């Protein structure tokens, strides 16, 4: 069995990663004309630094359609290739979350079916979509005029309490796992098995998604994880008291850990207007830092969206609002693209380092949690 007392603090080379992999250089070269109107500037910026969207519910939405063509355009969903191009979306995390009530073998099987569906959808839309795992592959897809599709987050129930299943899902392309809704990542925090799951995720390069996780779980993951963490759907609780939103003290801890809080474009979590979303982005940037804030469209996830942000084509309107508020281009480049690239790179670097120190874990939940 792998060493369960693996050190909690990253080695020096991992601690230096933010400098090694700074996603936007200090000497940033502007790509827009400051004398033009904000929407035109926004489109110019997004053409160079597209949106890496932290959460798309499209896979589950497509399950219920008898026929669809995302390249031609599909009015039954919020996301298709024409709207991705209009919104300058260069990459998306496609959620593999399941309806509540599925657990055990049913959750494992349903997640595998979701993975199979995603791969089929991408294969059938080669002119608009491309599967990706790494920061380099997402950039390559964008340069080829495709939107990169990254697999995840999946729910923790998809593991069936098995590290072997975690490795199998990673081999199929899984990049993120939400740590909530299971006995080993609950309101009480991570159990011993939960910590071993996290260490194995670090070893593989599977990102921990903590949106919706308990505060105890969040704090323990921030202490144990060697790789950056994600909050794929979390805004500022100081502005809107939604349970998935983060209070300022946790946002500050996320910033200190160089994690990434991806603000959702939903009326429920951020408010009914584009200005409300911008307020949350302002708050997260102020508390956690410009390198720790991202965007999460949360389209096709069954939620209502703010005015002017009704589908995946609407990102220029949000960026234009941020420009009116005085956001610098360099910070916008981090928000839309650079921060996700950094997290992907750091996760992969951490995994390569961990694989030199640790063999695949053979731990069982019964052995660690009784």
N, C-alpha and C positions, 0 to 999 in steps of 0.2 A: 504494500500500500504506500502511496506517495506520502511524503513527509507532511503531517498535518500541522506542524509548527513552522511552516515556511514563513520566512521573515515578512513582517507587515509593511516594512518601508522599502521603496524601490531602490535599486542600486543607483550609483552616481550617474551612470549613462542614461537611465530613464528619467532621473530628476532633471537632467539638462535638456530634455526633449523640447519644451516650449521654445528654447533658443534655437535648437537644431531645426525644428520644423515650424518656425514662424510662418503662418500661412500667407500673410501680407507683409512685405518688407517695410522697414521703417521709412525708406525713401519711396513712398508710394507715388506712382505716376497717374495723375487724373486722366480719366477717359471721357469726361463730359465737359461741355462748355458751360461755365457758371452763369453766363448771360442768357441762356435759354430757359424756357419755362420748366418747372419741376417735373412734369410728366415726361417731357422729351428727354431731360437729363436722366430720369429714372430708367428709361428704356435703354439709353446708351450705357449706363452703368451695368444693368442686368445683362446686356449683350456680352460684356466682358467678364462679369462675375455673376453667373446665373444662380437661381435659387436651388439649394439642396434642401428639399422638403422633408421634415422629420417624421411625418406620419400620413399615410394614405390608406383609407379603408377600402380601396378599389377591389381587392381580391374577393372579399365577401360579397360586395355589391354585385360583382359580375356573376357570381354563382346563381343568382336569381333571374338572370336574363337569358331567354331562350336563344338569342342571337345578338351579336354586337360586332362593330367594326370600329376600333379605336383610332385607326389611321384616317378613315373617312370622316369620323365624328360620331359621337354617341350622346344623344340628348337625354337618355335615361340616367346618366351619371354626371358627376361634377368634373370628371377628368377624362380627357381624350388627347390624342396627339396634337390636333390643331390648337387646343387651348393650352397645352403645355408649352408649345412654341410661342404662342402669343404672350403667355405669362413669363417666358424666359426661365422655365424650370429645367435645370440640367440634371437633377438627380432626385430620386424619391426613395424613402424607406416604405416598402409596401407591408402593411400590417398583416400578421398571421394570427391576430387575436381571434378568439372563438366566443360564441354566445355563452353567457353564464350558465352553469349547470353541467357543462361538459368537463369530466375529469377522468383520471385513470387511462385505461386503454382507449376509451372513446376520444379523449383529448389528443392522444398521440396519433391515432388514426386520422382524425379530422385535420390536424396540423399537416400531416403528410399529404393529404388530399389538397390542402391549400397550396403547399409547395408545388405540387404537380400542376395545379391550375395556373399558378403564376408562370411557371416555365413554359406551359403551353401558350398562354397569352403572349408572352414576350416572343416566343418563336414564331407566332402567327402575325406579328406586327414588326417585322425586322427593319422597316424604314423609319420607325419612330422610337422603338424601345430596344434596350440592350441590357442584359444582365451584367452586374458588376459586383465585385467583392471589395476591391481596394480603392484607395484614393486615386491611384494611377489609372485604374480602369474606368472610374467615373469621369476623369478628365478626358481620357481617350474617347469615351462615348460622346461626350459633349462636342469634342472637336470633329467628330464624324456626323454631327447633326442629330444624334439620338439622345433621349433621356435615359440616364442610367437607373436601373432598378436594383435596389439593394433589398435583400430579404430580411424582414423583421420589422418591428419586434414581434416575437411570438410570446405567448403566455407561458409562465413557469410550469403550468400543469402539463404542457406538451412534453416535458421530460419524463413523466411517469416515475419521478424520483429515481432516475437512473442516469449516471454519468456516461454510460455507454450510449444512451439515446442522445444525450447532449452532443457527443462527438459525431454521431451519425447525422444529426441535423446540421451541424457545422460543415460536415463533408458535403451536404447537399446545398450549402450556400448561406446558412443562417448567420446574420451579423449582429443581431440584438435580441435580448431576452428580458422580459419584464418580470422583475422580482417581487411578485405579490400573489396572493390568492392560494398559497400552498402552506403546508405545515412548517416547512423549514424557512419560510420568509413571510412572517405574519406580523400582527400588531405587536408581538413580543420581540420582534427583531429576527436576526439570523440565528439559526441553531448551528451546532457544530457541522452538521451535514450542509447547511446553507453556506457556511464559510468555505467548505470544500468545493461546493458547486461554483462559487465565485472564483476561487483560485483556478479551477479547471477552465472557466470562461476566460480568465486572463491568459492562461497557457495557450488557449486555442485562438484568441482574438475575437471572442464574442462579447459585444458591449453590453453592459448592465444598464437597462432602462428602469428608472426609479419613479416614473410618473405613476401616482396612485399607491406607491409603497408607503408603509407606515414610517413615522419619524424615526422609530428605533431601528428599522431596517436601513433607512437612508444613512443614518449616522454611522452604523456599523460598516456598511458598504464603503462609505467614504474613508473609513479608517483602514479597511483591509485591502481594498482594490489597488493594484499597481497601475491599472489602466484608467484613463478618464471614463467618467460615467455620463450617461445621457438622461435627460428628462424630456421625453419625446412630446409631452403634452402638459406643460406646466407654465403658468404665468405668475404674477405677483399677488400673493394673498393680501398684502396691504391695500391693494386697490379693489380686489374682488374676492370674497371669502369662500372660494370653491375648495373642496377638500384636496384636489390634485394640485392646486396652486401652492407656491412655497412662501413661507414667511421670510422676512428679511434676514434673520440670523442664519437660516439654512441657505439662502441665496449667497450670503457671504462665504459660507463654508464651501459651497459649490465653486465659487470663484477661486478660493484659496487652493482647491484641489484641481483646478483647471478642467472642471467638468463643463457640461453644455446644457443650458436650460433653453429648450425650444418652445417658444410662445405659440399657443394654438390660435388659429383664426376662427374662434367659435364665440357666438354671442353669450353662451352660458359661462364661459371661463374668462372672457376678456371684455365683453360688452357689445352693444348693438351697432357701433359705428367704427369706421376705420381709425378715427381719432382715439377711441378707447384702446384699440390694439396698440397704437403708437404709444399711448401712456404706459402700457405694460412693458413695452420694449425699452422705453426710457428708464423705467424703474429697474428692470433687470440689469441693464447696462450700467446704471449708476451704482448698484449694490454689488453685482458679481463681476463686472468688468466687460469691456467690449469684446474680449476674446472668449467669453462664456455665454453668449446669447445667440440664438438661432431662430429659425422659423419653422412652424409646423402647420401646414394647411388644414389638416384633419378633414380633408374633403372625402366624401363618400363614406363617412363614419356615422351617418344618421344624426348629425347635429346641425343646428341652424347657424348661419354665418353672418357676420356683420355686414352692414350696408357697404356697397362697393367692393366687397370681397366674396362674392357669391360662388365663384368657381376658380379653377386653377389658372385662369387667364388673368386674374386681377392683381397679381403682385406688383405691377408698376404703380398702381394707385397707392399702395402702402409705402413703397419706397419714395414716391413723390411727397407723401405726407411727412416722412422723416426728413427729407431734404428741406422742406419748409421749416422744420424745427431746428435746422442747423446741424444735422448729422454730417460729419465729414465723409468723403468718398471712401477713405481707407476703412472706417468703421462699418460702412455699408457693405464693402467687399468682404469683411469678416462675417458680418451677419448673414449674408446670403449664401456664401460659398466657402470662404476660408476657414471658418471655425469647424465645420463638418469635416473638411479635408484634414485639418490638424488632428482631430479626434481619431479618424480612421488611421492615419499614419502612426500616431502614438500607440494605438491599440495593437497594430501589427508589429511595431518595434518591440513592445512589451512582450508579445507572444513569442517572438523569435528568441528573446533573451530567456524567457521562462522555459522554453522547450530545451534549452541547453542545461537547465538545472533540474528539471522535473520530468519524470516519466508520466504517462497517462495515469490518472488516479483510478484505483480499483475500490475506493471506499463505497460502502453500502449505508443506506440510511438507517437500517436496523442496527448496524454496528456503532454508529456515532450518536444517534438520537434515541436508541432503545425502542 
